[in-house]
Amino acid sequence: MTDSSKLLYRTVLPAGAHWSLRLRRGTALRLTDIRGGANVGMLFYNPENLLERYNAPDTMKCQHTFRLTTGHCLYSDMGRIFCGIEQDSFGWHDTVCGTMNAQLTEQRFGASDYQQARNDRHQNGYDSFLVELTKYGLDKRDLAACLNVFSRVSADEQGNLRLESPALPGASVTLRFAMDTLVVLHTCPHPLSQAGAYPRSPVEIALPADLAPLPEACLTREENRRGQANNALYYLGTIAPAGTIAPAGTMLGDSHAAPAQECHHD
């Protein structure tokens, strides 16, 4: 668990839940798999222009990778960097397989509804994303291929995909944001999950108190340096003095804006 004295915010999201948050650039988001075996489906949007969203194909292609881990950046469809993976104790996160819908969830884990199971019903990732997206005026047309944190997927020589061993208790990943970002996530099962029962692994969500730019580990590739240059052009006119980060829309000398706002979860 994270030291709460060094946090701006902390919550524990149960399995089968959904949540969203607008994060300011320079802030970090740390996810911790408390019991092991969790999956966190994530989508990212530009809150100033919700048509700009996470692009999984470009994220993999420009960094020549199938897996995502420390040092990789997550790209928008405008060639900008939403965030970089600053820290990762798990080592492999999927961004290929998408999310599970209601039909597949029922086939895999059995029928379950609120009248029978209350908050322990079998939530699915597709509908969970939609619940959060509607809070911002978005709908199913705005869904994109998602990131699945704590899920390692491998491919054999025939191209068949398989979900590998789950994360151990305490596995964590930290994202450092390079632009203001609307984060939408759920804690529903991965679509390749073969668990015998609906997974019940809670996830800690924490916002560390520090502000910082992308770490150098995320800027070793020329492609990522170009992505950072695209971010700089987007925020032209909001450059802060050395060692500080000016949120979009602020003038030099202004205090830092609140690092997070519009938090929602069920």
N, C-alpha and C positions, 0 to 999 in steps of 0.2 A: 504494500500500500504506500501511497505517496505521502511525504511529510506535509501536513496541512498548513504548517506555519509558513511555508514558502509558496503558497498557492493563492491565486485570486478567486478560484472557484473549484469546487469538487462535487461530484455526484456519482452514485453507483446506479447504473442502468441494468435492470434485470434482463434475462433472456426474453426474446420475443417482444421487445419494446422499440420505440422510435424516438428520435430527438433531433433538434436542429438548433443552429447557433450562427450568428454573424460574428466573424472574427476579424480583427484589425490586422493589417500587415505588421510584421515584427513579433506578433504573439505566437505562442506555441500551444499545441494540443497534445496531451499525453493520454494514451489509451493503455489500460492494463487488464489483462485477462486474469481475473482473480482466482478462479478454480481450475483453469485449463479447459481447452476444447471449445472456446468461444469463436464466433465469427462476427465481424463488424462490417456490414455493407455500407459504403460511403459514396456520396456524390458531392460535387463542388460546383458552385455557381458564382458569377460576379454579381454582387448585390446591386451594383450601379447599372448593370445591363444583364438581366437574367437570361438573355439569349446566349451569352457566353458561358459555357459549361465545360466540365471535365471531358477530356478526349483521351480515352484509353489507348486507341491505336497509335496516336502521335506520341503519347508518353512512352510506349514500348519501342516504337520505331526509331525515334531520334536518339534514344539511349542504347539501342541495340541489345535489348534485354527482354526476356520473357517473365522474369521474376523482378519484384521491386523490394528494395531493402535500403540500408543506410547509404546515403550519397545520391540516391535517385530523386528526381523532381517529378511532380505531377502537373501536367500541362493542361491548359485550356485549348479550345478549338480556335483561338486567336493567336496561338503561338506564345502565350505568356505563361509564366509559372505561378500556379496557385500556391504551392508549398513544396518544401523539400523534406525528405526523411532524415531527420537530424540524429536520431538514435533508434536502434532496433535490436532487441535481444532475441527475436524469433528468427529473422533472417530471410524470410520469403513470404511475399504477399501476392495474392492472385488478383489480376485485373482482366481476366479473360472470360470467366464463366457466368457472369451476370448474377441474377438473383432468383430466388425460388418464388413461384406464384402459388395461389390458393389450391389449385388442382393438384400440383405436384406435392405440396405440403400434405394434403389429405391422403394422397396415395402412399406417401412415405411414412407418415406418422399417425394416420387415422383421423377420422372426423372429430372436430372439437369446436364448440361454440361458446359464446359468453354465458348463455343461460345454464349450460352444464358446468363449465370450468371457470367462469369468471375471468380473472386476470391471468389464469394459467392456461387459457385457450391457446391453440396452436396458431400463432400469428405467422404471416409470411412476409418476405422482404418486399415483394412487389407492392402489395397494398400498404405496407408500412411507409415505403417511400412516398406513395401517393398522398397519404394522410398528411405528411409533413409538407409536401410540395404545395398542396392546396392552401396552406397558410400564407403563401407568398404569391398567390394568383397563378400558380403553375398547375399542369395536369400531366396525363400520361404521354402527351406529345413531347414533353420536356424531359422524359427519362432518357438516360444514356447508359452505356456500359459502365458498371460501377467498379470500385475498388473493394476487395474483400480482405480486410486485415485479419491476421492470424490464421489464414487458410493457405496452405502450400499445395499447389497443383502441379503435377508433372505430366509429361506426355511420353508415350512409348514410341517405338519406331513406326507404328501404323497411325500415329496421331491420336490415339485414344487418351483421354484425359482421366486422371485419377487424383482424388484428394488424399494427400499423404497424412502422416501422423499429426495429430493436433498439437497446439501449443501446450506447454507445461504451465502449471500455476505460476503466476507472477510475470509471465512474458509481457513485454511492454514495447510500445513504439511511440516516438515523439515526432510530430509534424511541425515544422517551422514555416509560418506563412509569409509569402513574399508579396502578396497583394490582399486587399480586403476580400473576404471570401464568405459566402454562405455555405455552411457545412450541413449536410443532411445525412443522417445515418440511422441504421437499425441494428439490432442484435439478434436477428433471425438466422436460422440455419443456412449454411452454404448449399447451393443446389446439388452438389455432388455428395452431400453428407449421407453416409450409410449407417448412422447411429440407430440403434435399436429402438430408442425412445427419443422424444423431442428433447434436444439439448437444453440444459438449464444453467448455462454458465454466465454469471453476471460480469459486467465490464465496468471498471472505474474510468471516469472521464475527469481529467484534471487540466486546469489552466495554470501553468507555472507563472510566477510573478515577473520574470525577466522579459525584457524586450531585446531582440537581436535580429540582425540580418540573416540571410541564408548562410549556413556554415560553409567553409571552404571545401569540405568534402562533397558538397553538392555542385561545385563549380569547376570540377576538374575537367569535364568534357567541354569542348568548344561549343557544342549544341546548347548546353545549359548556360554558358556565358552569353550566347546570343539570346536565349530566352530571358535572361536577366536584363539584357539591354532593351528588350521589348517592354519589360516592366518599367524600366527607368523612363522610357519615352512616354509610356502611358501616364506616369505620375509626374511628368515634367512640370516644374513650378512648385513642387512640394518637397524639394530636397532639403533635408535638415542639416545642421552642423554635424561635423564628424562625431561619431559615437552616439548619435540619436536617430530616431526614426519619426518622421512627421506623417501622421495619418492623412489620407486624402482629404483635401479641402481645408487644411490648416495652413497657417502662415508660420514662417520662421519665428521662433520665440514663444509660440503658443505651447501650452502644456499638452501632454499626451492625451488623446481622447480615450474614453473608456475602452478597454481592450475587447469587450464583448457586449453584445446586446441581442435582443429578440431571441431568447432561449426558450425552446419548447420541448417538452418530452411527455410521453405517456408510458 
